[in-house]
Structures are given as structure tokens and as C-alpha cells.
Amino acid sequence: MAGPHKRDSKQDPERTVRSHARPRRAHVERNSPHNTPGKRSSTNESPERQNGETPERRERRERRKKSTSRQTPDQSPQHRHRSPERRRRQDPTSYISSEKSPNPLSLDSLAKLDAYNEKQSRRPQEKERLLVAKEKDRGHERRQKGRVASGRVGKDKSRHRRHIDHNRDKRRVVSGPLAEEGYIRKRGGYFPEDNGKKRFGRKFWLFAISVILLLVILIPVGVYVSRKHGGGQSSSGEGSSDDGARPPNENLKGVDENDIPSTAKNTYLDPFTWYDTTDFNVTYTDETVGGLSVMGLNSAWDDGTQANENVPPLNKNWVYGTMPIRGINIGGWLSIEPFITPSLFKSYKSNQGIIDEYTLTKDLGPQKAAKMLEKHYAKFIQEDDFKQIQAAGFDHVRISYAYWAVTTYPGDPYVPKISWRYLLRAIEYCRKYGLRVNLDLHALPGSQNGWNHSGRQGAIGWLNGTDGDTNAQRSLDIHTQLSTFFAQPRYKNVIAIYGLANEPKMIALPTSVVLDWETKAAAIVRKSGMQQYLAVGDGFLGLSKWKGQLSGVQKVILDVHQYTIFNKNQINFPHQKKIQYACQGWTDQMKQSNNAVTGFGPTICGEWSQADTDCAVFLNNVNTGSRWEGTLPTSDPTTSVTTPHCPPNSGTCSCDKANADPSAYSDEYKHWLMMYAEAQMASFETGWGWFYWTWVTESAPQWSWKAGMAAGTLPKKTWQRDFNCTADIPDFAGLPETY
């Protein structure tokens, strides 16, 4: 220990340290002769005084130093009441007389005195920080107790925490050095001051880690259970069908998900991702025919069923040309048509340009589009529909589907292959109820007509434009796959007609180019082994233009679609004249075309309806008007309609009553609708028969056989009719022509 500091004899008496004056630090070099170890002062002081204190006092001071390291003078309430003498005995550095000391202070004493006075000067700031720290500590304790009480923190953990805090209670007060270094007491340890930034303690991070671990465990389990008991996809978009409970998918319960190869998981071949597995074979197989999957098909089938007592069962021969086809279309299902399912489009604003399946699926994106459309496939048409179709007296079903049931191409936003599974199931439902199938390829690559029901509204890119030849070849490739698949023995009896292309717009395409393509397509189908009748559309050329065409192709049917409402020169026919036109005009055309001597030969009407206006929502395209009200301007002057075209063109036409619920129809109007439908059926049966468009719609009852039958505007049985064009046609004078 260094010896006592030797005072300078010339030192200013006023520089003697006083009780309330901050002393200056003695600047004495460690190697100064005044600070040499063992060197005594030249004064006549006693050894004890020269050394600064006696051994007994030194021992007491050491004991006091140990105790004061745990508690500062301010922490003891009794400190301020102690006598000066007692203070001097307990801590010589804590008190100095205001009188001049007869003994000079040592270097060590001056350093201690300086440190103490610095602490004293920081005491107000230290007390303020102490209060803040205590308040934060109390607030944290209150929050912790609240979490424990509500179960948010385990009781054991809380008790453990209180035990730790109890052991650390001696450090609850912020000490000077800790506060000076920027550290304050918080639950769980010492942390730097916040300085305005929020910090999280150990308890928070333990809780966060626990939550994360829990989610890591629960999420995969939830996904597995969801997939195991109902498939992995669900629709988040608004669909065309009701939003009831999802199918139970009971047949998945006996299937081990591990049987699905990793390469097939989460693909269209994985039944655990299917929204609906009803009546599908969910045993995994990668077998294909013509490159098309057989996944979902059951291995057994029965063709012994007949649709009704008037027609033969599937495994017996149908005499076409003698027995009329009485069929129904299933449209707007596997190939979206906005007026059939307007709910898919109504949520969009007109400036968003969502007008067809192309723009709809592009806007939704692959995953959301797949979920929304599969829900539509599963709910819009179900087995009960085929049962009702049979009960209504139908014997044929024309099923419209699109090329993306088979494949898609670069740039296509369409949902690929999911609709293929539903097409195959629909064919099996037809088989079950003795219904023969007309396969209608409704949408081809590039669009064969530029209308929204071809997938993409706008320019025709099939046999036309930059990619016309490419899309023509793609269409032939698709027919190669389709015909190879449907040439299987299981489809020999149930598929009666195979369509090549729905409504190719031959008034805009070179007739010879279309006929050449159809000839190639027919050859592909025959080469694949299919012997069913082939259907080709009349292309809106008129039946008389088809005499002698495709004469080299065997078993071909000419498919014509008859509507008065899409022709501005026919939509304005009065009620009586519309029936007359069906009984006379269409009958004459059908008879002429159906005779190979005067026309093409076998002819059917593949589409017609009882609608007498074009007022149905989105019928003429999404967010467009109607010919009836004269609100259909187009860039083509031959089709543009800007003046009302309801009879007698009085300018008072309105779509309000035309779009009314059938319950609001007058009896006379219902009578007219029934007669108009029966006239068309009688007319088309002078050929090979007809297919009504369509079975069901969301909100267009004059286009839905199901709705018309329920409203009493269509017969309960297709063959039970009161009018066959042989009786007089009333003038319907009491029925307003303009609504």
C-alpha cells in the first residue's frame, strides 16, 4: 500500500479539502519520491498517524467496506441520523470535517473521496432512473400475473420465474455504476436502456418459439387430415353452384395416401387433391390410352339399360333416320358460357375486361382457377341431373367440353385436365341411365369462331392468322388422342356421335380450308378405330350450301343450330309468325337437307331454345346490350343494332318482363312458349332429331329445360305434346308483343 501523500509546504490553505467542496484529484506520479513504498514523512508524527490509521481501525474499515458494497448510505434510513463521530468510525471516506485537518490525506483516501462525491452529484439522476426502473418492473409483474391468471403462461413457469426474481431481489435497486453505464433492471436480467426502442425479454422469445413449434406440428397434421377426408382443393372464388357442404368423399377412407407415388402427389392424378371423389375409382393408376389418363374409371360397365320404353337399350341398335333423337345439351359446364353461369363474372367491373374463360382463368391464376372451376364441375352437374334427364324423356345427351380437358399450350391460362375426369364420369352416368352421348368439342385451340363460348372472345386464331396453321394441327393432334381413347370397347355403345368442331365460323373463314381440315380430322378418327357418327357444324352458311360436301366421308351428320333471336330480321317476328316460321321455314329446310338427293343428307338440330328475346344476362357477351332493346352496337355494321327490334319496332321494347321469373308469366304467354317449343320439336324431327340448349342455367329460364319444365312452359315428357304443326296457329292477339 502506498504511503501517505506529502503535502507541499507552499500549498494554498484554501485548497484544504472541506466537507461540501469537491476535492481535486491529487496528481501524484506512482514513482514520485513522495509516493515511494516504505518511505516515511520527515514530520514528527507517530507511526499510526503517519500510516493514516491503526490496525484495529483498518480492520473495522475493511468490514464496513464489505457491507457498504451491498448498500449505499442513501439506502439506509438510519444513516442520516447517525452522529458525525459514528460516521467517521464506520467510513472515514464518507465524512470530512469542515475544519482543517491536522493530518494530510493519503492518495487512496483522496481517490475514494473523489468517487464518493461523484456519486453524490449523480444521485438525483440515479433516483429518477431508479423510479422508472421500479415502475417498469411493477408493470411487467402485473402483466405477467395477468397472463398466468388467464392461462397464457404455465403456472409452473410462473412459479419458477418468481423464485428466480426472489433470489435476485437484492439487485432490484439500480446501482450507480449500472445506471451510469446505461443499464437498468428488467425482469429476467440486466439489459441496456430502451432508448425508445422496444426490447423483448427471454420470456417473450420462449413463448414465440413454443408457438412456432406448435404450428410446425399442427399444420402438416391438419393438411393430412383435410386431404384424407375430402380432398385438398376447395374453392375460394364465387362459383356457379350452391355453396353447400363439400362432398364427403367416403371412398378415400380405404385408400392409403402412401400408395400415391411422389411424382403424382398434388397432381390431377392424386385423388387426395380432388374436390369431389364421388363415383370415381380412387385407386391410383398411371395407365393412359392415347396419352389420356384412365384414372377415376371403374373397370366394369353395363350397357343393358334403356332410357325409356320408346327406345332400345344401349347394347341394341338405334335406327337413326327412323327413330328421332330427342336430346338435351349440357352447356356452360365443362366449357364456361357467361350467360349460363353469370355468377362467375358478375363480381367483376366492366373495365376489368373479364368476359370469357380465358380472361377469367388468367385473372384468377392457376391455383385459384383450378379450385373454383373444379367446384363448379362438381356441383353444377351431378348424377341427379342425368336421372332427371332420363325421367324427362330424353334419350341422347350432348356434352360440351373444351380442348384443355386434354392439354394446354404455352400462354394458355386455362385449367388443364381436371374437366377430363368429370367428362368421363358424365359418360358413365349416361350409361347408367341408358342415355346415348354426343361428344361436342366446343372449344378448339385459337378459337374457331371468336365467341366467348369458344374459350376466348375476339379474333379467330384457328385456320386463321399467324398461328392459324399451328392451331389447326394442334386440333388434329387432340382428335388423335380423343379418338384413340374413345375407340376402346367400353365406349362402343354409349357414345353415338362424335363432334369435330362446334360452330366453326365459316362465314368468316374460307369454306374450302374448313372442309379440308374436317376431312383430315375424320380420317384420324376412323384410323383410331371409332365407327360412331361424326358431326360437323353447318358454319352458318345455310343448309342449302352443304349439298355434296364431304361426300367422301362416311357416317357424317350435319349439325345446324336454329335461333330466331340472333337474327335482327327474325327477332322482330310477332308471336304468331315465330311459330309459323318454325313449322314452315325450318321444317322445309330440314326436309331438304336431310335428303341426300336435295341436300347434304343426315341432318340434326344440335341447338335450339324457346327464348323469344335476346334479353338474358350476358347472352350477347358480358356487359353488352340486346337487339331487343336496340343496345347492341358493334364494329360490324351487318350485326350492329342500335334501335329496338321487338315487334312491331315501336321503340317501347323492354327486357324487364322478358327476364322476369316464370312465376310472373301470364297464362297466355306460357301457352305461347309451350306451343313455340313443340313446333320446333315437330320441325326438327323431320330430320334426325334435336338437342335442346340447355339443361340448366343459373338465371335464364327460357334457356333451361329444367326450369321450363318446372314452370309449365315445356312438356314433362319429350314425346307428350299437344301441338305438332298440323293444327291452326292462334294469333295471340291478347299477348303484348313488346312486353
Rosetta blueprint (number, residue, H / E / L):
1 M L
2 A L
3 G L
4 P L
5 H L
6 K L
7 R L
8 D L
9 S L
10 K L
11 Q L
12 D L
13 P H
14 E H
15 R H
16 T L
17 V L
18 R L
19 S L
20 H L
21 A L
22 R L
23 P L
24 R L
25 R L
26 A L
27 H L
28 V L
29 E L
30 R L
31 N L
32 S L
33 P H
34 H H
35 N H
36 T L
37 P L
38 G L
39 K L
40 R L
41 S L
42 S L
43 T L
44 N L
45 E L
46 S L
47 P H
48 E H
49 R H
50 Q H
51 N H
52 G L
53 E L
54 T L
55 P H
56 E H
57 R H
58 R H
59 E H
60 R H
61 R H
62 E H
63 R H
64 R H
65 K H
66 K H
67 S H
68 T H
69 S L
70 R L
71 Q L
72 T L
73 P H
74 D H
75 Q H
76 S L
77 P L
78 Q L
79 H H
80 R H
81 H H
82 R L
83 S L
84 P H
85 E H
86 R H
87 R H
88 R H
89 R H
90 Q H
91 D L
92 P H
93 T H
94 S H
95 Y L
96 I L
97 S L
98 S L
99 E L
100 K L
101 S L
102 P L
103 N L
104 P L
105 L L
106 S L
107 L H
108 D H
109 S H
110 L H
111 A H
112 K H
113 L H
114 D H
115 A H
116 Y H
117 N H
118 E H
119 K H
120 Q H
121 S H
122 R H
123 R H
124 P H
125 Q H
126 E H
127 K H
128 E H
129 R H
130 L H
131 L H
132 V H
133 A H
134 K H
135 E H
136 K H
137 D H
138 R H
139 G H
140 H H
141 E H
142 R H
143 R H
144 Q H
145 K H
146 G H
147 R H
148 V H
149 A H
150 S L
151 G L
152 R L
153 V L
154 G L
155 K H
156 D H
157 K H
158 S H
159 R H
160 H H
161 R H
162 R H
163 H H
164 I H
165 D H
166 H H
167 N H
168 R L
169 D H
170 K H
171 R H
172 R L
173 V L
174 V L
175 S L
176 G H
177 P H
178 L H
179 A H
180 E H
181 E L
182 G L
183 Y E
184 I E
185 R E
186 K E
187 R L
188 G L
189 G E
190 Y E
191 F E
192 P E
193 E L
194 D L
195 N L
196 G L
197 K L
198 K L
199 R L
200 F L
201 G L
202 R H
203 K H
204 F H
205 W H
206 L H
207 F H
208 A H
209 I H
210 S H
211 V H
212 I H
213 L H
214 L H
215 L H
216 V H
217 I H
218 L H
219 I H
220 P H
221 V H
222 G H
223 V H
224 Y H
225 V H
226 S H
227 R H
228 K H
229 H L
230 G L
231 G L
232 G L
233 Q L
234 S L
235 S L
236 S L
237 G L
238 E L
239 G L
240 S L
241 S L
242 D L
243 D L
244 G L
245 A L
246 R L
247 P L
248 P L
249 N L
250 E H
251 N H
252 L H
253 K L
254 G L
255 V L
256 D L
257 E H
258 N H
259 D H
260 I L
261 P L
262 S L
263 T L
264 A L
265 K L
266 N L
267 T L
268 Y L
269 L L
270 D L
271 P H
272 F H
273 T H
274 W L
275 Y L
276 D L
277 T L
278 T L
279 D L
280 F L
281 N E
282 V L
283 T L
284 Y L
285 T L
286 D L
287 E L
288 T E
289 V E
290 G L
291 G L
292 L E
293 S E
294 V L
295 M L
296 G E
297 L L
298 N L
299 S L
300 A L
301 W L
302 D L
303 D L
304 G L
305 T L
306 Q L
307 A L
308 N L
309 E L
310 N L
311 V L
312 P L
313 P L
314 L L
315 N L
316 K L
317 N L
318 W L
319 V L
320 Y E
321 G L
322 T L
323 M E
324 P L
325 I E
326 R E
327 G E
328 I E
329 N E
330 I E
331 G E
332 G E
333 W E
334 L E
335 S L
336 I L
337 E L
338 P L
339 F L
340 I L
341 T L
342 P H
343 S H
344 L H
345 F L
346 K L
347 S L
348 Y L
349 K L
350 S H
351 N H
352 Q H
353 G L
354 I L
355 I L
356 D L
357 E H
358 Y H
359 T H
360 L H
361 T H
362 K H
363 D H
364 L H
365 G L
366 P H
367 Q H
368 K H
369 A H
370 A H
371 K H
372 M H
373 L H
374 E H
375 K H
376 H H
377 Y H
378 A H
379 K H
380 F H
381 I L
382 Q L
383 E H
384 D H
385 D H
386 F H
387 K H
388 Q H
389 I H
390 Q H
391 A H
392 A L
393 G L
394 F L
395 D L
396 H E
397 V E
398 R E
399 I E
400 S E
401 Y E
402 A E
403 Y H
404 W H
405 A H
406 V L
407 T L
408 T L
409 Y L
410 P L
411 G L
412 D L
413 P L
414 Y L
415 V L
416 P L
417 K L
418 I H
419 S H
420 W H
421 R H
422 Y H
423 L H
424 L H
425 R H
426 A H
427 I H
428 E H
429 Y H
430 C H
431 R H
432 K H
433 Y L
434 G L
435 L L
436 R E
437 V E
438 N E
439 L E
440 D E
441 L E
442 H E
443 A E
444 L L
445 P L
446 G L
447 S L
448 Q L
449 N L
450 G L
451 W L
452 N H
453 H H
454 S H
455 G L
456 R L
457 Q L
458 G L
459 A L
460 I L
461 G L
462 W L
463 L L
464 N L
465 G L
466 T L
467 D L
468 G H
469 D H
470 T H
471 N H
472 A H
473 Q H
474 R H
475 S H
476 L H
477 D H
478 I H
479 H H
480 T H
481 Q H
482 L H
483 S H
484 T H
485 F H
486 F H
487 A L
488 Q L
489 P H
490 R H
491 Y H
492 K L
493 N L
494 V L
495 I E
496 A E
497 I E
498 Y E
499 G E
500 L L
501 A L
502 N L
503 E L
504 P L
505 K L
506 M L
507 I L
508 A L
509 L L
510 P L
511 T H
512 S H
513 V H
514 V H
515 L H
516 D H
517 W H
518 E H
519 T H
520 K H
521 A H
522 A H
523 A H
524 I H
525 V H
526 R H
527 K H
528 S H
529 G L
530 M L
531 Q L
532 Q L
533 Y E
534 L E
535 A E
536 V E
537 G E
538 D L
539 G L
540 F L
541 L L
542 G L
543 L H
544 S H
545 K H
546 W H
547 K L
548 G L
549 Q L
550 L L
551 S L
552 G L
553 V L
554 Q L
555 K L
556 V E
557 I E
558 L E
559 D E
560 V E
561 H E
562 Q L
563 Y L
564 T L
565 I L
566 F L
567 N L
568 K L
569 N L
570 Q L
571 I L
572 N L
573 F L
574 P L
575 H H
576 Q H
577 K H
578 K H
579 I H
580 Q H
581 Y H
582 A H
583 C H
584 Q H
585 G H
586 W H
587 T H
588 D H
589 Q H
590 M H
591 K H
592 Q H
593 S H
594 N H
595 N L
596 A L
597 V L
598 T L
599 G L
600 F L
601 G L
602 P L
603 T E
604 I E
605 C E
606 G E
607 E E
608 W L
609 S L
610 Q L
611 A L
612 D L
613 T L
614 D L
615 C L
616 A L
617 V L
618 F L
619 L L
620 N L
621 N L
622 V L
623 N L
624 T L
625 G L
626 S L
627 R L
628 W L
629 E L
630 G L
631 T L
632 L E
633 P L
634 T L
635 S L
636 D L
637 P L
638 T L
639 T L
640 S L
641 V E
642 T L
643 T L
644 P L
645 H L
646 C L
647 P L
648 P L
649 N L
650 S L
651 G L
652 T L
653 C L
654 S L
655 C L
656 D L
657 K L
658 A L
659 N L
660 A L
661 D L
662 P H
663 S H
664 A H
665 Y L
666 S L
667 D H
668 E H
669 Y H
670 K H
671 H H
672 W H
673 L H
674 M H
675 M H
676 Y H
677 A H
678 E H
679 A H
680 Q H
681 M H
682 A H
683 S H
684 F H
685 E L
686 T L
687 G L
688 W L
689 G E
690 W E
691 F E
692 Y E
693 W L
694 T L
695 W L
696 V L
697 T L
698 E L
699 S L
700 A L
701 P H
702 Q H
703 W H
704 S L
705 W H
706 K H
707 A H
708 G H
709 M H
710 A H
711 A H
712 G L
713 T L
714 L L
715 P L
716 K L
717 K L
718 T L
719 W L
720 Q L
721 R L
722 D L
723 F L
724 N L
725 C L
726 T L
727 A L
728 D L
729 I L
730 P L
731 D L
732 F L
733 A L
734 G L
735 L L
736 P L
737 E L
738 T L
739 Y L
